[in-house]
Amino acid sequence: MKVLVATEKPFAASAVEGIKKEVEAAGHELVLLEKYTEKARLLAAVKDADALIVRSDKVDVEVFDAAKQLKIVVRAGAGYDNIDLAAATAHHVVAENTPGQNSNAVAELVFGLLVFAVRNFYNGKSGSELKGKRLGILAFGNVGRNVARIAKGFGMEVCAYDAFCPTAAIETAGVRACASVDELFRSSDIVSLHIPATPETLKSIDYRTVNLLPKGGILINTARKEVINEPELLKLLAERTDLKYITDIKPDADVDFQQFEGRYFSTPKKMGAQTAEANINAGIAAAKQINAFFADGCTTYQVNK
Ligand code: 3PG
């Protein structure tokens, strides 16, 4: 079988090596398409692929139409909003993700960005510390749990809200469970977003919600830019000069956000999962899932059921 790894933002070389080893050990062939800038290159590469491994690469109906041999696509990572699941199903392609494999990397970046933010982006002026601050975690999945673990090391007070995770499960992790999104924002100095981009969450982080943050509040987003209502957040940042917005996913309106110098920061590229460890974990998990699928039809991580 031909396994195509198509990554506009490539994995670390060590991860590619690991994926190749896994795939070849199972008797399959690995084809690599990295740093492609034109969709035409992806469309040409998928033509004879039996399996596809991607990161945030868009796998839409056009890609499925071109991929006549495709049987399985694995998103090496957590969020699979880049894959058109209905198109996958219509084309009889199994779509999977690799949950949890890159979550520590994203959680560590949260704190890298937070220290940077509370120290005034290292401009030399006196900043503040994370110890004793209240951190609100929105969604208590794999990343949210790692954020909670690290936050405790910093001596932060941690609370979380998750529409799908029972209160008991949050409390078992030693974290205070909030009853609502509003309570989370109202009772946190910093809110860290870890919700997926779904029809329910799109633009859900809006003026009203963020305005619930107390004075000096920080919103940090290492989830998806689509969950932010950008025009409303821009309006709020203009009105409330005490708030900061920090993200590793450049907003569509990045140029407008840049007017809030000292209160806004975005990394140039999505950085959360950009570590060798996360790439190895997610990439090799993807390769193993593909091997298992071809060996015995295993679809444990299928997301288009
Ligand atoms: C994920 O959903 O797993 C993360 O957002 C990482 O995405 P990336 O592989 O595009 O960096």
py3Dmol code that shows the C-alpha trace and the ligand (Angstrom):
import py3Dmol

protein = """\
ATOM      1  CA  MET A   1       0.000   0.000   0.000  1.00  0.00           C
ATOM      2  CA  LYS A   2       1.138   3.558  -0.667  1.00  0.00           C
ATOM      3  CA  VAL A   3       1.088   5.801   2.427  1.00  0.00           C
ATOM      4  CA  LEU A   4       1.345   9.513   1.660  1.00  0.00           C
ATOM      5  CA  VAL A   5       2.492  11.944   4.364  1.00  0.00           C
ATOM      6  CA  ALA A   6       1.330  15.384   3.196  1.00  0.00           C
ATOM      7  CA  THR A   7       2.382  18.149   5.552  1.00  0.00           C
ATOM      8  CA  GLU A   8       2.418  21.803   4.585  1.00  0.00           C
ATOM      9  CA  LYS A   9       4.066  22.320   7.998  1.00  0.00           C
ATOM     10  CA  PRO A  10       6.499  19.357   8.133  1.00  0.00           C
ATOM     11  CA  PHE A  11       7.085  16.998  11.028  1.00  0.00           C
ATOM     12  CA  ALA A  12      10.544  16.967  12.660  1.00  0.00           C
ATOM     13  CA  ALA A  13      12.955  14.817  10.608  1.00  0.00           C
ATOM     14  CA  SER A  14      13.161  12.255  13.438  1.00  0.00           C
ATOM     15  CA  ALA A  15       9.375  11.807  13.279  1.00  0.00           C
ATOM     16  CA  VAL A  16       9.437  11.266   9.506  1.00  0.00           C
ATOM     17  CA  GLU A  17      12.142   8.649   9.989  1.00  0.00           C
ATOM     18  CA  GLY A  18      10.005   6.889  12.626  1.00  0.00           C
ATOM     19  CA  ILE A  19       6.911   6.958  10.412  1.00  0.00           C
ATOM     20  CA  LYS A  20       8.908   5.538   7.489  1.00  0.00           C
ATOM     21  CA  LYS A  21      10.240   2.705   9.654  1.00  0.00           C
ATOM     22  CA  GLU A  22       6.750   1.783  10.894  1.00  0.00           C
ATOM     23  CA  VAL A  23       5.180   1.903   7.445  1.00  0.00           C
ATOM     24  CA  GLU A  24       7.973  -0.071   5.746  1.00  0.00           C
ATOM     25  CA  ALA A  25       8.092  -2.680   8.517  1.00  0.00           C
ATOM     26  CA  ALA A  26       4.485  -3.464   7.664  1.00  0.00           C
ATOM     27  CA  GLY A  27       5.395  -3.849   3.988  1.00  0.00           C
ATOM     28  CA  HIS A  28       3.992  -0.523   2.788  1.00  0.00           C
ATOM     29  CA  GLU A  29       5.632   2.307   0.858  1.00  0.00           C
ATOM     30  CA  LEU A  30       6.043   5.846   2.217  1.00  0.00           C
ATOM     31  CA  VAL A  31       5.703   8.897  -0.022  1.00  0.00           C
ATOM     32  CA  LEU A  32       6.501  12.339   1.341  1.00  0.00           C
ATOM     33  CA  LEU A  33       5.018  15.679   0.290  1.00  0.00           C
ATOM     34  CA  GLU A  34       6.273  18.494   2.527  1.00  0.00           C
ATOM     35  CA  LYS A  35       6.042  22.297   2.512  1.00  0.00           C
ATOM     36  CA  TYR A  36       3.724  22.300  -0.485  1.00  0.00           C
ATOM     37  CA  THR A  37       2.202  25.697  -1.158  1.00  0.00           C
ATOM     38  CA  GLU A  38      -0.189  24.830  -3.991  1.00  0.00           C
ATOM     39  CA  LYS A  39      -3.162  22.540  -3.549  1.00  0.00           C
ATOM     40  CA  ALA A  40      -2.493  21.117  -7.028  1.00  0.00           C
ATOM     41  CA  ARG A  41       0.561  19.343  -5.630  1.00  0.00           C
ATOM     42  CA  LEU A  42      -1.547  17.638  -2.962  1.00  0.00           C
ATOM     43  CA  LEU A  43      -4.187  16.703  -5.539  1.00  0.00           C
ATOM     44  CA  ALA A  44      -1.499  15.118  -7.733  1.00  0.00           C
ATOM     45  CA  ALA A  45       0.163  13.317  -4.819  1.00  0.00           C
ATOM     46  CA  VAL A  46      -3.038  11.710  -3.454  1.00  0.00           C
ATOM     47  CA  LYS A  47      -4.013  10.212  -6.822  1.00  0.00           C
ATOM     48  CA  ASP A  48      -2.526   6.780  -6.095  1.00  0.00           C
ATOM     49  CA  ALA A  49      -2.315   6.949  -2.268  1.00  0.00           C
ATOM     50  CA  ASP A  50      -4.034   4.189  -0.268  1.00  0.00           C
ATOM     51  CA  ALA A  51      -3.524   6.015   3.021  1.00  0.00           C
ATOM     52  CA  LEU A  52      -2.894   9.633   3.922  1.00  0.00           C
ATOM     53  CA  ILE A  53      -1.311  11.221   6.997  1.00  0.00           C
ATOM     54  CA  VAL A  54      -1.839  14.973   7.475  1.00  0.00           C
ATOM     55  CA  ARG A  55      -1.540  17.665  10.142  1.00  0.00           C
ATOM     56  CA  SER A  56      -3.714  20.784   9.724  1.00  0.00           C
ATOM     57  CA  ASP A  57      -3.702  20.250   5.954  1.00  0.00           C
ATOM     58  CA  LYS A  58      -7.136  20.739   4.416  1.00  0.00           C
ATOM     59  CA  VAL A  59      -8.632  17.462   3.210  1.00  0.00           C
ATOM     60  CA  ASP A  60     -11.789  18.567   1.423  1.00  0.00           C
ATOM     61  CA  VAL A  61     -14.104  17.057  -1.163  1.00  0.00           C
ATOM     62  CA  GLU A  62     -11.714  17.981  -3.983  1.00  0.00           C
ATOM     63  CA  VAL A  63      -8.935  15.984  -2.312  1.00  0.00           C
ATOM     64  CA  PHE A  64     -11.241  12.981  -1.773  1.00  0.00           C
ATOM     65  CA  ASP A  65     -12.405  13.216  -5.418  1.00  0.00           C
ATOM     66  CA  ALA A  66      -8.776  13.096  -6.575  1.00  0.00           C
ATOM     67  CA  ALA A  67      -7.789  10.280  -4.212  1.00  0.00           C
ATOM     68  CA  LYS A  68      -9.324   7.380  -6.089  1.00  0.00           C
ATOM     69  CA  GLN A  69      -7.439   4.679  -4.120  1.00  0.00           C
ATOM     70  CA  LEU A  70      -7.740   6.261  -0.672  1.00  0.00           C
ATOM     71  CA  LYS A  71      -9.031   4.033   2.108  1.00  0.00           C
ATOM     72  CA  ILE A  72      -7.904   5.852   5.258  1.00  0.00           C
ATOM     73  CA  VAL A  73      -6.850   9.378   6.253  1.00  0.00           C
ATOM     74  CA  VAL A  74      -5.271  10.010   9.642  1.00  0.00           C
ATOM     75  CA  ARG A  75      -4.967  13.476  11.101  1.00  0.00           C
ATOM     76  CA  ALA A  76      -1.764  13.235  13.165  1.00  0.00           C
ATOM     77  CA  GLY A  77      -3.098  15.362  15.979  1.00  0.00           C
ATOM     78  CA  ALA A  78      -6.254  16.059  17.928  1.00  0.00           C
ATOM     79  CA  GLY A  79      -8.512  18.487  16.024  1.00  0.00           C
ATOM     80  CA  TYR A  80      -9.931  17.089  12.794  1.00  0.00           C
ATOM     81  CA  ASP A  81     -11.871  20.166  11.674  1.00  0.00           C
ATOM     82  CA  ASN A  82      -9.563  20.267   8.623  1.00  0.00           C
ATOM     83  CA  ILE A  83     -11.074  17.026   7.303  1.00  0.00           C
ATOM     84  CA  ASP A  84     -14.432  17.046   5.540  1.00  0.00           C
ATOM     85  CA  LEU A  85     -15.915  14.073   7.379  1.00  0.00           C
ATOM     86  CA  ALA A  86     -19.080  13.917   5.250  1.00  0.00           C
ATOM     87  CA  ALA A  87     -16.933  13.759   2.112  1.00  0.00           C
ATOM     88  CA  ALA A  88     -14.749  11.060   3.700  1.00  0.00           C
ATOM     89  CA  THR A  89     -17.823   8.967   4.469  1.00  0.00           C
ATOM     90  CA  ALA A  90     -19.303   9.564   1.011  1.00  0.00           C
ATOM     91  CA  HIS A  91     -16.023   8.362  -0.514  1.00  0.00           C
ATOM     92  CA  HIS A  92     -15.920   5.322   1.846  1.00  0.00           C
ATOM     93  CA  VAL A  93     -12.729   6.580   3.479  1.00  0.00           C
ATOM     94  CA  VAL A  94     -12.078   6.010   7.185  1.00  0.00           C
ATOM     95  CA  ALA A  95     -11.009   9.241   8.933  1.00  0.00           C
ATOM     96  CA  GLU A  96      -9.066   9.041  12.208  1.00  0.00           C
ATOM     97  CA  ASN A  97      -7.181  11.314  14.604  1.00  0.00           C
ATOM     98  CA  THR A  98      -4.483  10.514  17.175  1.00  0.00           C
ATOM     99  CA  PRO A  99      -5.929  11.927  20.411  1.00  0.00           C
ATOM    100  CA  GLY A 100      -3.569  12.881  23.225  1.00  0.00           C
ATOM    101  CA  GLN A 101      -0.341  12.393  21.285  1.00  0.00           C
ATOM    102  CA  ASN A 102       0.650  16.062  21.064  1.00  0.00           C
ATOM    103  CA  SER A 103      -1.220  17.410  24.079  1.00  0.00           C
ATOM    104  CA  ASN A 104       1.769  17.932  26.384  1.00  0.00           C
ATOM    105  CA  ALA A 105       3.496  20.051  23.726  1.00  0.00           C
ATOM    106  CA  VAL A 106       0.461  22.335  23.418  1.00  0.00           C
ATOM    107  CA  ALA A 107       0.121  22.583  27.203  1.00  0.00           C
ATOM    108  CA  GLU A 108       3.784  23.532  27.637  1.00  0.00           C
ATOM    109  CA  LEU A 109       3.423  26.268  25.029  1.00  0.00           C
ATOM    110  CA  VAL A 110       0.516  27.719  27.021  1.00  0.00           C
ATOM    111  CA  PHE A 111       2.929  28.439  29.855  1.00  0.00           C
ATOM    112  CA  GLY A 112       5.685  29.647  27.544  1.00  0.00           C
ATOM    113  CA  LEU A 113       3.244  32.212  26.191  1.00  0.00           C
ATOM    114  CA  LEU A 114       1.800  33.038  29.606  1.00  0.00           C
ATOM    115  CA  VAL A 115       5.127  33.826  31.264  1.00  0.00           C
ATOM    116  CA  PHE A 116       5.968  35.973  28.222  1.00  0.00           C
ATOM    117  CA  ALA A 117       2.629  37.803  28.601  1.00  0.00           C
ATOM    118  CA  VAL A 118       2.739  38.468  32.345  1.00  0.00           C
ATOM    119  CA  ARG A 119       6.350  39.713  32.009  1.00  0.00           C
ATOM    120  CA  ASN A 120       5.146  42.330  29.489  1.00  0.00           C
ATOM    121  CA  PHE A 121       6.604  40.506  26.493  1.00  0.00           C
ATOM    122  CA  TYR A 122      10.058  40.868  28.052  1.00  0.00           C
ATOM    123  CA  ASN A 123      10.125  44.623  27.499  1.00  0.00           C
ATOM    124  CA  GLY A 124      12.151  45.139  30.684  1.00  0.00           C
ATOM    125  CA  LYS A 125       9.302  46.599  32.750  1.00  0.00           C
ATOM    126  CA  SER A 126       8.236  44.954  35.997  1.00  0.00           C
ATOM    127  CA  GLY A 127       5.641  42.258  35.278  1.00  0.00           C
ATOM    128  CA  SER A 128       3.823  39.752  37.449  1.00  0.00           C
ATOM    129  CA  GLU A 129       3.971  36.072  38.380  1.00  0.00           C
ATOM    130  CA  LEU A 130       1.675  33.162  37.670  1.00  0.00           C
ATOM    131  CA  LYS A 131       1.809  31.824  41.238  1.00  0.00           C
ATOM    132  CA  GLY A 132      -1.455  32.506  43.042  1.00  0.00           C
ATOM    133  CA  LYS A 133      -3.285  33.558  39.843  1.00  0.00           C
ATOM    134  CA  ARG A 134      -6.586  31.908  38.940  1.00  0.00           C
ATOM    135  CA  LEU A 135      -6.454  29.892  35.718  1.00  0.00           C
ATOM    136  CA  GLY A 136      -9.677  28.875  33.978  1.00  0.00           C
ATOM    137  CA  ILE A 137      -9.408  25.988  31.520  1.00  0.00           C
ATOM    138  CA  LEU A 138     -12.138  25.846  28.897  1.00  0.00           C
ATOM    139  CA  ALA A 139     -12.527  22.165  27.933  1.00  0.00           C
ATOM    140  CA  PHE A 140     -10.950  19.441  29.999  1.00  0.00           C
ATOM    141  CA  GLY A 141      -9.666  17.062  27.324  1.00  0.00           C
ATOM    142  CA  ASN A 142      -6.100  15.844  26.871  1.00  0.00           C
ATOM    143  CA  VAL A 143      -4.608  19.338  26.504  1.00  0.00           C
ATOM    144  CA  GLY A 144      -6.739  20.859  29.276  1.00  0.00           C
ATOM    145  CA  ARG A 145      -5.625  18.138  31.703  1.00  0.00           C
ATOM    146  CA  ASN A 146      -1.965  18.727  30.923  1.00  0.00           C
ATOM    147  CA  VAL A 147      -2.472  22.470  31.362  1.00  0.00           C
ATOM    148  CA  ALA A 148      -3.995  21.795  34.795  1.00  0.00           C
ATOM    149  CA  ARG A 149      -1.057  19.580  35.793  1.00  0.00           C
ATOM    150  CA  ILE A 150       1.519  22.209  34.834  1.00  0.00           C
ATOM    151  CA  ALA A 151      -0.495  25.072  36.355  1.00  0.00           C
ATOM    152  CA  LYS A 152      -0.392  23.356  39.734  1.00  0.00           C
ATOM    153  CA  GLY A 153       3.408  23.298  39.499  1.00  0.00           C
ATOM    154  CA  PHE A 154       3.303  27.066  39.058  1.00  0.00           C
ATOM    155  CA  GLY A 155       1.151  27.330  42.186  1.00  0.00           C
ATOM    156  CA  MET A 156      -1.912  28.571  40.322  1.00  0.00           C
ATOM    157  CA  GLU A 157      -5.528  28.112  41.404  1.00  0.00           C
ATOM    158  CA  VAL A 158      -7.114  26.007  38.675  1.00  0.00           C
ATOM    159  CA  CYS A 159     -10.731  25.674  37.607  1.00  0.00           C
ATOM    160  CA  ALA A 160     -12.242  24.154  34.460  1.00  0.00           C
ATOM    161  CA  TYR A 161     -15.460  23.938  32.514  1.00  0.00           C
ATOM    162  CA  ASP A 162     -16.265  21.245  29.975  1.00  0.00           C
ATOM    163  CA  ALA A 163     -19.714  20.780  28.479  1.00  0.00           C
ATOM    164  CA  PHE A 164     -19.037  17.074  27.912  1.00  0.00           C
ATOM    165  CA  CYS A 165     -16.889  16.074  30.889  1.00  0.00           C
ATOM    166  CA  PRO A 166     -18.658  15.195  34.151  1.00  0.00           C
ATOM    167  CA  THR A 167     -17.911  17.431  37.153  1.00  0.00           C
ATOM    168  CA  ALA A 168     -16.628  14.407  39.081  1.00  0.00           C
ATOM    169  CA  ALA A 169     -13.966  13.725  36.443  1.00  0.00           C
ATOM    170  CA  ILE A 170     -12.721  17.325  36.690  1.00  0.00           C
ATOM    171  CA  GLU A 171     -12.699  17.191  40.483  1.00  0.00           C
ATOM    172  CA  THR A 172     -10.881  13.839  40.502  1.00  0.00           C
ATOM    173  CA  ALA A 173      -8.042  15.636  38.724  1.00  0.00           C
ATOM    174  CA  GLY A 174      -7.896  18.048  41.675  1.00  0.00           C
ATOM    175  CA  VAL A 175      -9.438  20.922  39.734  1.00  0.00           C
ATOM    176  CA  ARG A 176     -12.453  23.040  40.726  1.00  0.00           C
ATOM    177  CA  ALA A 177     -15.317  22.470  38.281  1.00  0.00           C
ATOM    178  CA  CYS A 178     -17.186  25.579  37.101  1.00  0.00           C
ATOM    179  CA  ALA A 179     -20.898  25.327  36.404  1.00  0.00           C
ATOM    180  CA  SER A 180     -20.765  27.370  33.176  1.00  0.00           C
ATOM    181  CA  VAL A 181     -18.524  29.185  30.697  1.00  0.00           C
ATOM    182  CA  ASP A 182     -19.654  32.463  32.263  1.00  0.00           C
ATOM    183  CA  GLU A 183     -18.595  31.359  35.743  1.00  0.00           C
ATOM    184  CA  LEU A 184     -15.221  30.267  34.361  1.00  0.00           C
ATOM    185  CA  PHE A 185     -14.531  33.672  32.782  1.00  0.00           C
ATOM    186  CA  ARG A 186     -15.886  35.600  35.786  1.00  0.00           C
ATOM    187  CA  SER A 187     -13.728  33.747  38.285  1.00  0.00           C
ATOM    188  CA  SER A 188     -10.401  33.526  36.389  1.00  0.00           C
ATOM    189  CA  ASP A 189      -7.500  35.938  35.923  1.00  0.00           C
ATOM    190  CA  ILE A 190      -6.472  33.929  32.863  1.00  0.00           C
ATOM    191  CA  VAL A 191      -8.639  31.777  30.615  1.00  0.00           C
ATOM    192  CA  SER A 192      -6.985  29.163  28.396  1.00  0.00           C
ATOM    193  CA  LEU A 193      -9.054  27.829  25.482  1.00  0.00           C
ATOM    194  CA  HIS A 194      -8.956  24.141  24.583  1.00  0.00           C
ATOM    195  CA  ILE A 195     -12.265  23.703  22.768  1.00  0.00           C
ATOM    196  CA  PRO A 196     -12.398  22.150  19.299  1.00  0.00           C
ATOM    197  CA  ALA A 197     -13.775  24.064  16.310  1.00  0.00           C
ATOM    198  CA  THR A 198     -17.301  22.703  15.881  1.00  0.00           C
ATOM    199  CA  PRO A 199     -20.561  24.309  14.709  1.00  0.00           C
ATOM    200  CA  GLU A 200     -21.377  24.895  18.415  1.00  0.00           C
ATOM    201  CA  THR A 201     -18.079  26.591  19.307  1.00  0.00           C
ATOM    202  CA  LEU A 202     -17.533  28.726  16.176  1.00  0.00           C
ATOM    203  CA  LYS A 203     -17.191  32.408  17.184  1.00  0.00           C
ATOM    204  CA  SER A 204     -18.458  31.454  20.661  1.00  0.00           C
ATOM    205  CA  ILE A 205     -15.700  33.433  22.412  1.00  0.00           C
ATOM    206  CA  ASP A 206     -17.278  36.820  21.935  1.00  0.00           C
ATOM    207  CA  TYR A 207     -17.472  40.313  23.443  1.00  0.00           C
ATOM    208  CA  ARG A 208     -19.941  39.356  26.160  1.00  0.00           C
ATOM    209  CA  THR A 209     -17.987  36.303  27.305  1.00  0.00           C
ATOM    210  CA  VAL A 210     -14.486  37.804  27.342  1.00  0.00           C
ATOM    211  CA  ASN A 211     -15.831  40.944  29.018  1.00  0.00           C
ATOM    212  CA  LEU A 212     -16.594  38.760  32.058  1.00  0.00           C
ATOM    213  CA  LEU A 213     -12.852  38.543  32.791  1.00  0.00           C
ATOM    214  CA  PRO A 214     -11.849  40.578  35.830  1.00  0.00           C
ATOM    215  CA  LYS A 215      -9.516  43.596  35.527  1.00  0.00           C
ATOM    216  CA  GLY A 216      -6.153  42.682  33.996  1.00  0.00           C
ATOM    217  CA  GLY A 217      -7.528  39.462  32.488  1.00  0.00           C
ATOM    218  CA  ILE A 218      -5.677  37.411  29.884  1.00  0.00           C
ATOM    219  CA  LEU A 219      -7.260  35.253  27.193  1.00  0.00           C
ATOM    220  CA  ILE A 220      -4.936  32.618  25.748  1.00  0.00           C
ATOM    221  CA  ASN A 221      -5.904  30.615  22.689  1.00  0.00           C
ATOM    222  CA  THR A 222      -3.940  27.567  21.576  1.00  0.00           C
ATOM    223  CA  ALA A 223      -7.094  25.857  20.287  1.00  0.00           C
ATOM    224  CA  ARG A 224      -8.492  27.241  17.012  1.00  0.00           C
ATOM    225  CA  LYS A 225      -8.839  30.782  15.653  1.00  0.00           C
ATOM    226  CA  GLU A 226     -12.361  29.926  14.461  1.00  0.00           C
ATOM    227  CA  VAL A 227     -13.720  29.845  18.034  1.00  0.00           C
ATOM    228  CA  ILE A 228     -12.999  33.570  18.427  1.00  0.00           C
ATOM    229  CA  ASN A 229     -15.446  36.230  17.298  1.00  0.00           C
ATOM    230  CA  GLU A 230     -12.648  38.440  16.021  1.00  0.00           C
ATOM    231  CA  PRO A 231     -14.570  41.698  15.355  1.00  0.00           C
ATOM    232  CA  GLU A 232     -16.087  41.503  18.840  1.00  0.00           C
ATOM    233  CA  LEU A 233     -12.763  40.744  20.530  1.00  0.00           C
ATOM    234  CA  LEU A 234     -11.174  43.681  18.674  1.00  0.00           C
ATOM    235  CA  LYS A 235     -13.973  45.967  19.918  1.00  0.00           C
ATOM    236  CA  LEU A 236     -13.485  44.752  23.483  1.00  0.00           C
ATOM    237  CA  LEU A 237      -9.698  45.173  23.411  1.00  0.00           C
ATOM    238  CA  ALA A 238     -10.236  48.759  22.221  1.00  0.00           C
ATOM    239  CA  GLU A 239     -12.616  49.430  25.108  1.00  0.00           C
ATOM    240  CA  ARG A 240     -10.828  47.539  27.861  1.00  0.00           C
ATOM    241  CA  THR A 241      -7.180  48.523  27.879  1.00  0.00           C
ATOM    242  CA  ASP A 242      -6.513  46.132  30.786  1.00  0.00           C
ATOM    243  CA  LEU A 243      -7.053  42.957  28.735  1.00  0.00           C
ATOM    244  CA  LYS A 244      -4.501  40.853  26.843  1.00  0.00           C
ATOM    245  CA  TYR A 245      -5.009  38.345  24.014  1.00  0.00           C
ATOM    246  CA  ILE A 246      -2.273  35.764  23.394  1.00  0.00           C
ATOM    247  CA  THR A 247      -2.411  33.038  20.780  1.00  0.00           C
ATOM    248  CA  ASP A 248      -0.395  30.644  18.652  1.00  0.00           C
ATOM    249  CA  ILE A 249      -2.964  30.804  15.851  1.00  0.00           C
ATOM    250  CA  LYS A 250      -2.702  34.028  13.923  1.00  0.00           C
ATOM    251  CA  PRO A 251      -6.174  35.620  13.691  1.00  0.00           C
ATOM    252  CA  ASP A 252      -7.592  36.486  10.254  1.00  0.00           C
ATOM    253  CA  ALA A 253      -7.562  40.105  11.471  1.00  0.00           C
ATOM    254  CA  ASP A 254      -3.963  39.920  12.720  1.00  0.00           C
ATOM    255  CA  VAL A 255      -3.197  43.391  11.290  1.00  0.00           C
ATOM    256  CA  ASP A 256      -6.055  44.911  13.312  1.00  0.00           C
ATOM    257  CA  PHE A 257      -5.007  43.083  16.475  1.00  0.00           C
ATOM    258  CA  GLN A 258      -1.472  44.421  16.105  1.00  0.00           C
ATOM    259  CA  GLN A 259      -2.699  47.914  17.053  1.00  0.00           C
ATOM    260  CA  PHE A 260      -2.878  46.589  20.640  1.00  0.00           C
ATOM    261  CA  GLU A 261       0.860  46.544  21.104  1.00  0.00           C
ATOM    262  CA  GLY A 262       1.855  45.144  24.483  1.00  0.00           C
ATOM    263  CA  ARG A 263      -1.539  43.463  24.882  1.00  0.00           C
ATOM    264  CA  TYR A 264      -1.630  41.185  21.848  1.00  0.00           C
ATOM    265  CA  PHE A 265       0.760  38.508  20.665  1.00  0.00           C
ATOM    266  CA  SER A 266       0.542  35.788  18.054  1.00  0.00           C
ATOM    267  CA  THR A 267       3.230  33.359  16.929  1.00  0.00           C
ATOM    268  CA  PRO A 268       3.748  33.529  13.151  1.00  0.00           C
ATOM    269  CA  LYS A 269       2.715  29.863  12.699  1.00  0.00           C
ATOM    270  CA  LYS A 270       0.668  27.440  14.797  1.00  0.00           C
ATOM    271  CA  MET A 271       3.331  26.288  17.260  1.00  0.00           C
ATOM    272  CA  GLY A 272       1.541  24.206  19.895  1.00  0.00           C
ATOM    273  CA  ALA A 273       2.424  20.803  18.488  1.00  0.00           C
ATOM    274  CA  GLN A 274       5.752  21.877  16.971  1.00  0.00           C
ATOM    275  CA  THR A 275       8.079  19.699  19.019  1.00  0.00           C
ATOM    276  CA  ALA A 276      10.036  16.625  17.957  1.00  0.00           C
ATOM    277  CA  GLU A 277       8.324  14.649  20.751  1.00  0.00           C
ATOM    278  CA  ALA A 278       4.810  15.611  19.677  1.00  0.00           C
ATOM    279  CA  ASN A 279       5.630  14.941  16.006  1.00  0.00           C
ATOM    280  CA  ILE A 280       7.087  11.535  16.859  1.00  0.00           C
ATOM    281  CA  ASN A 281       4.141  10.611  19.113  1.00  0.00           C
ATOM    282  CA  ALA A 282       1.431  11.740  16.691  1.00  0.00           C
ATOM    283  CA  GLY A 283       3.221  10.704  13.492  1.00  0.00           C
ATOM    284  CA  ILE A 284       4.090   7.211  14.650  1.00  0.00           C
ATOM    285  CA  ALA A 285       0.631   6.726  16.173  1.00  0.00           C
ATOM    286  CA  ALA A 286      -0.827   7.639  12.769  1.00  0.00           C
ATOM    287  CA  ALA A 287       1.462   5.129  11.016  1.00  0.00           C
ATOM    288  CA  LYS A 288       0.564   2.385  13.511  1.00  0.00           C
ATOM    289  CA  GLN A 289      -3.152   3.096  13.118  1.00  0.00           C
ATOM    290  CA  ILE A 290      -2.804   2.794   9.330  1.00  0.00           C
ATOM    291  CA  ASN A 291      -0.865  -0.470   9.660  1.00  0.00           C
ATOM    292  CA  ALA A 292      -3.517  -1.861  12.012  1.00  0.00           C
ATOM    293  CA  PHE A 293      -6.273  -0.810   9.623  1.00  0.00           C
ATOM    294  CA  PHE A 294      -4.655  -2.621   6.695  1.00  0.00           C
ATOM    295  CA  ALA A 295      -3.710  -5.636   8.835  1.00  0.00           C
ATOM    296  CA  ASP A 296      -7.063  -6.377  10.455  1.00  0.00           C
ATOM    297  CA  GLY A 297      -9.508  -3.545   9.706  1.00  0.00           C
ATOM    298  CA  CYS A 298      -8.956  -1.876  13.103  1.00  0.00           C
ATOM    299  CA  THR A 299     -10.780   1.502  13.274  1.00  0.00           C
ATOM    300  CA  THR A 300     -10.509   2.359  16.989  1.00  0.00           C
ATOM    301  CA  TYR A 301      -9.840   6.055  16.362  1.00  0.00           C
ATOM    302  CA  GLN A 302     -12.345   6.563  13.559  1.00  0.00           C
ATOM    303  CA  VAL A 303     -14.072   9.954  13.768  1.00  0.00           C
ATOM    304  CA  ASN A 304     -16.498   9.628  10.831  1.00  0.00           C
ATOM    305  CA  LYS A 305     -18.540   6.765  12.261  1.00  0.00           C
TER     306      LYS A 305
END
"""
ligand_1 = """\
11
3PG
C -4.006 19.518 16.911
O -5.214 19.676 16.665
O -3.525 18.394 17.102
C -3.113 20.713 17.086
O -3.798 21.889 16.813
C -1.827 20.630 16.292
O -1.987 20.949 14.945
P -0.742 20.889 13.928
O -0.347 19.464 13.751
O -1.235 21.505 12.670
O 0.386 21.684 14.521
"""
view = py3Dmol.view(width=600, height=400)
view.addModel(protein, "pdb")
view.setStyle({"model": 0}, {"cartoon": {"style": "trace"}})
view.addModel(ligand_1, "xyz")
view.setStyle({"model": 1}, {"stick": {}})
view.zoomTo()
view.show()
